[in-house]
Amino acid sequence: MFHGSWLPRQVSYGTGVLTIVRSYDGFDVKPKIETTDNAFRITLPNINEVSPKAALSESERIVMALFEDQEQIVRKDVEKALRISQAMAVRLLKSLVDKGEIRVLGGGKNTRYVLVR
């Protein structure tokens, strides 16, 4: 049993607020934080109800912006634009395919991606 403060030092007042706020990166909705002299309240928007367009990460938005200049992109375009590895580019493109933002044309070395219209 703890005397004085019942919380261990590692779990003190408000330590997870930054983590909560960061978990909403890439979404249009953000947590609402209200404070008083002796308490705070955080209202967490339901990100499961946010439209898929609003749920794109910053990296995914950069990939989508590549389509402003060209109709098709390849994995190497993503690697170059974001300065990321091949594996990371593949994961990012797969995420956009899974979200229904882009679709795959071809396969292997000839894999290309186009916008879903």
Order of alpha helices (4+ residues) and beta strands (2+ residues): alpha-beta-beta-alpha-beta-alpha-alpha-beta-beta
